[in-house]
Amino acid sequence: MKYKVSIIIPAYNVAQYIERCLDSVVNQTVTEGIECIIIDDCGPDNSLELAEQYVQRYQGNIKFHILRHERNKGLSGARNTGIAHAAGRYLYFLDSDDEITPNCMELMLGLIEKYGEVDLVQGSFFENQEEFRTPSPYEFPEHTCDRKRIKAFLLQFKGDIVGAQSRLIRRDFLYEHNLMFKEGIIHEDNHWTFFLSKHVKDMVFCPVRTYFHRYNPTSITVHKNINKETHAFSIMIKDFSANIDDFMAGYQKELILNTLIFALNNHYYADDNHRKLLIDTFSKQNTFIEKFLLRSYISINNNWLKTKVLHLLIRIYKLKDL
């Protein structure tokens, strides 16, 4: 059967939330043509047992599949497993400690029916009820084929929160451009979105908030692991620097610069040699003037002058994209 949407839910140590997450799926106002793939990523609690019991009780249109890893592969690995088994025309990534509003699929599929087979439908998040009652703060057309505007939006990580969640992405498009998730790192959404931005030509934006991102005190984004952060930022700076394309190179450089600054400010490097390597990796992709400003910014101690140099460097990057 060809499904309209495959909802992919990695499950790891979420016994407290998994049933509410699945409730939000089965309570959709549109359930025809939807499959839901739950990936057991070998968590230490009874998340899988709860999911299996839930699916056994369910009677409705949504087709559920439960897949099991033999070992923990992390969020990226679980999503990639879901992608490999998905049969939907579009894919939707839902974290198992989060929820979607009942009209989520109706609104997003309605936009596809309105505009046709777009590459991407970008949704909007909320993290509390007060935020839910407000529209998305980002001004973006409901539908656009303006590649410059799309790429700027994605590279600036707009859409309330950087994440693969709350997006419908066309499965054929994902395979065509090999947009799998980088395994073995955290911040995989940042990594994935950088490469996603290179290829989206036709995008729809849904300003209605349909994805509830829950604060989970046990999640990896709450508990910092310096070694994992260091590894992830090293991979991002290396991969981003090696894959700057000519189209809107300035926006790409600005993103890498911000990633590098964040890593340096938070000491996400092993030692001084590793710190130098991170700087050199990005510096090599810059012109002579850009290199001079970059290294000046890093070496200057005066905060006022440091800010001025940073703003000048970013302004030069932006000139590339005019």
VOGU-3710 file (C-alpha; in Angstrom, 3 decimals, decimal comma):
1> mkykvsiiip> 0,000/0,000/0,000  1,193/3,508/-0,800  0,726/5,749/2,227  0,401/9,516/2,206  2,587/9,897/5,290  4,947/7,746/7,312  5,266/9,074/10,869  8,637/7,922/12,229  9,004/7,708/16,022  12,327/6,620/17,577
11> aynvaqyier> 11,728/5,287/21,102  14,410/5,321/23,786  13,822/5,617/27,531  10,502/7,452/27,171  8,096/5,293/29,186  6,744/8,443/30,837  5,749/9,987/27,500  5,310/7,326/24,801  1,571/6,746/25,317  0,768/10,460/25,111
21> cldsvvnqtv> 2,874/10,678/21,966  0,931/7,796/20,385  -2,351/9,314/21,571  -1,510/12,407/19,560  -0,980/10,264/16,462  -4,206/8,247/16,670  -6,245/11,355/17,521  -5,481/12,978/14,189  -8,478/14,372/12,330  -7,060/12,670/9,218
31> tegieciiid> -6,042/9,020/9,631  -6,536/7,543/6,148  -3,279/6,736/4,347  -1,055/7,133/7,396  1,434/4,638/8,771  3,349/5,022/12,020  6,750/3,388/12,443  8,060/3,006/16,008  11,751/2,138/16,311  12,904/0,493/19,544
41> dcgpdnslel> 16,439/1,800/20,124  17,233/-0,513/23,036  16,361/1,752/25,922  16,705/0,611/29,532  13,034/1,089/30,490  9,729/-0,447/29,349  9,000/2,002/26,516  8,789/-0,800/23,958  6,415/-2,866/26,099  4,101/0,113/26,507
51> aeqyvqryqg> 4,201/0,828/22,769  3,416/-2,805/21,915  0,461/-2,866/24,289  -0,801/0,411/22,863  -0,628/-0,848/19,274  -2,362/-4,112/20,213  -5,275/-2,165/21,717  -5,584/0,249/18,821  -8,379/-0,151/16,314  -8,368/2,384/13,535
61> nikfhilrhe> -7,075/3,396/10,121  -3,452/4,083/10,996  -1,106/1,192/10,233  1,476/0,665/12,985  4,858/-1,052/12,626  7,324/-1,701/15,437  10,972/-2,208/14,470  13,704/-3,313/16,867  17,401/-2,524/16,921  19,794/-5,154/18,225
71> rnkglsgarn> 21,872/-2,385/19,797  21,449/1,284/20,537  22,130/3,395/17,446  21,025/6,799/18,666  18,414/9,138/17,256  20,022/9,347/13,807  20,286/5,585/13,468  16,681/5,106/14,566  15,432/7,684/12,077  17,463/6,087/9,300
81> tgiahaagry> 15,921/2,714/10,139  12,485/4,305/9,919  13,321/5,906/6,577  14,502/2,580/5,172  11,173/0,913/6,032  8,828/3,814/5,268  6,328/3,510/2,417  4,778/6,960/2,662  4,927/9,594/-0,041  6,019/11,970/2,726
91> lyfldsddei> 7,946/11,365/5,938  7,294/13,033/9,293  9,710/12,762/12,231  8,127/12,815/15,686  10,207/12,445/18,848  8,676/10,034/21,323  8,599/12,524/24,209  6,746/15,094/22,068  3,205/15,353/20,672  1,361/16,758/17,666
101> tpncmelmlg> -1,948/18,604/17,659  -5,038/16,752/16,329  -5,124/18,874/13,149  -1,420/18,478/12,338  -1,739/16,020/9,445  -4,904/17,666/8,146  -3,237/21,071/7,908  0,028/19,867/6,418  -1,531/17,470/3,916  -4,037/20,165/3,022
111> liekygevdl> -1,175/22,406/1,959  0,183/19,652/-0,294  -3,246/19,226/-1,858  -3,359/22,987/-2,387  0,099/23,435/-3,924  1,013/19,994/-5,251  4,025/17,762/-4,635  6,402/20,153/-2,877  9,785/19,074/-1,526  9,139/20,223/2,022
121> vqgsffenqe> 6,320/21,371/4,295  7,790/23,336/7,199  5,703/23,346/10,367  5,854/25,358/13,578  6,572/24,388/17,188  5,295/25,388/20,592  6,633/24,575/24,034  3,819/25,832/26,281  0,154/26,768/26,066  0,855/30,492/26,028
131> efrtpspyef> 3,092/30,056/22,994  0,513/27,758/21,372  -2,027/30,593/21,346  0,277/32,801/19,268  1,138/32,419/15,566  4,641/31,588/14,434  6,790/34,741/14,587  8,417/34,093/11,228  7,173/35,932/8,186  7,370/33,502/5,303
141> pehtcdrkri> 5,078/32,958/2,297  2,722/30,012/2,465  4,295/28,686/-0,709  7,473/29,666/-2,522  9,887/28,389/-5,148  12,355/31,184/-4,353  15,451/29,101/-3,630  17,322/32,030/-2,126  14,582/32,707/0,381  14,192/29,012/1,209
151> kafllqfkgd> 17,903/28,461/1,741  18,240/31,567/3,916  15,300/30,415/6,044  16,755/26,951/6,580  20,353/28,079/7,153  19,231/30,603/9,743  17,508/27,700/11,502  14,158/29,475/11,508  10,914/27,642/12,180  10,914/28,064/15,968
161> ivgaqsrlir> 13,568/25,436/16,604  16,138/23,690/14,490  14,923/20,170/14,026  13,865/17,534/11,568  10,571/17,347/13,453  7,464/19,203/12,325  8,437/18,819/8,689  6,860/16,763/5,957  9,627/15,828/3,551  8,976/14,045/0,279
171> rdflyehnlm> 10,506/10,571/0,489  11,700/10,480/-3,141  13,363/13,861/-2,635  15,150/12,586/0,466  16,506/9,536/-1,372  17,416/11,525/-4,473  19,727/13,739/-2,437  20,847/11,088/0,079  19,567/13,089/3,031  20,119/10,470/5,689
181> fkegiihedn> 21,019/11,459/9,232  24,632/11,506/10,369  25,016/8,674/12,844  27,199/8,778/15,926  26,701/12,471/16,748  24,339/14,663/18,733  22,945/17,843/17,111  22,121/15,639/14,148  19,266/17,985/13,198  21,672/20,895/12,692
191> hwtfflskhv> 23,874/18,696/10,509  20,921/17,379/8,486  19,364/20,804/7,951  22,589/22,231/6,498  22,533/19,623/3,728  18,759/19,797/3,337  19,048/23,522/2,568  21,131/22,794/-0,528  18,342/21,036/-2,382  14,882/22,358/-1,436
201> kdmvfcpvrt> 13,365/24,156/-4,435  9,681/24,100/-3,546  8,543/24,719/0,028  5,312/25,317/1,916  5,179/26,975/5,334  2,489/26,252/7,930  2,452/29,056/10,548  -0,090/27,251/12,741  1,730/25,626/15,640  1,144/21,881/15,407
211> yfhrynptsi> 4,170/20,323/17,144  4,496/20,309/20,940  8,146/20,126/21,928  8,214/18,924/25,519  10,936/19,789/27,977  12,310/16,398/28,991  14,769/16,594/31,917  16,348/13,269/30,894  17,022/14,193/27,255  20,522/14,568/25,823
221> tvhkninket> 19,848/18,216/25,035  19,382/18,947/28,751  22,339/16,979/30,126  25,493/18,202/28,428  28,184/15,646/27,671  31,359/17,576/26,843  32,902/14,694/24,894  29,779/14,261/22,753  29,471/18,030/22,242  33,136/18,238/21,229
231> hafsimikdf> 32,756/15,389/18,753  29,549/16,778/17,252  30,883/20,300/16,761  34,086/18,931/15,235  32,051/16,923/12,718  29,766/19,849/11,898  32,611/22,318/11,353  34,502/19,779/9,225  31,527/18,642/7,127  30,046/22,113/6,674
241> saniddfmag> 33,406/23,628/5,702  34,036/20,883/3,146  30,615/21,314/1,544  30,194/25,048/0,968  28,560/25,448/-2,443  28,530/28,593/-4,584  24,818/29,318/-4,135  24,533/31,625/-1,103  28,027/30,827/0,128  27,855/33,791/2,502
251> yqkelilntl> 24,925/32,346/4,462  26,753/29,030/4,720  29,910/30,716/5,977  27,947/32,725/8,521  26,386/29,525/9,874  29,790/27,818/10,135  31,236/30,909/11,809  28,463/30,869/14,417  29,002/27,127/14,943  32,742/27,677/15,409
261> ifalnnhyya> 32,269/30,585/17,824  29,811/28,554/19,896  32,265/25,658/20,071  35,157/27,916/21,106  33,133/29,843/23,698  31,906/26,611/25,292  35,318/24,900/25,152  34,099/22,127/22,879  37,610/21,100/21,910  40,005/18,568/23,380
271> ddnhrkllid> 43,105/20,751/23,696  44,864/23,718/22,094  45,837/21,695/19,023  42,258/20,631/18,498  41,103/24,239/18,950  43,591/25,353/16,290  42,402/22,573/13,978  38,788/23,752/14,224  39,806/27,308/13,371  42,065/26,211/10,505
281> tfskqntfie> 39,385/23,928/9,051  37,017/26,842/8,532  39,697/29,462/7,858  40,846/27,593/4,733  37,459/28,228/3,124  37,816/32,004/3,466  39,382/34,687/1,305  42,491/36,536/2,494  40,470/39,415/3,971  37,961/37,030/5,569
291> kfllrsyisi> 40,797/35,013/7,129  42,361/38,183/8,512  39,080/39,299/10,098  38,307/35,803/11,404  41,680/35,435/13,122  41,520/39,018/14,388  38,142/38,339/15,959  39,456/35,219/17,679  42,608/36,907/19,023  41,132/40,260/20,140
301> nnnwlktkvl> 40,282/40,611/23,830  38,503/43,959/23,708  34,760/43,109/23,545  33,767/46,313/21,749  36,389/45,866/19,032  35,691/42,147/18,856  32,013/42,830/18,115  32,892/45,373/15,427  35,205/42,918/13,665  32,568/40,176/13,838
311> hlliriyklk> 29,888/42,420/12,338  32,248/43,466/9,539  33,061/39,835/8,713  29,377/38,887/8,617  28,639/41,913/6,421  31,308/40,755/3,954  29,767/37,277/3,926  26,343/38,732/3,193  27,700/40,765/0,267  28,439/37,468/-1,485
321> dl> 24,741/36,676/-1,674  23,418/39,961/-3,070
//
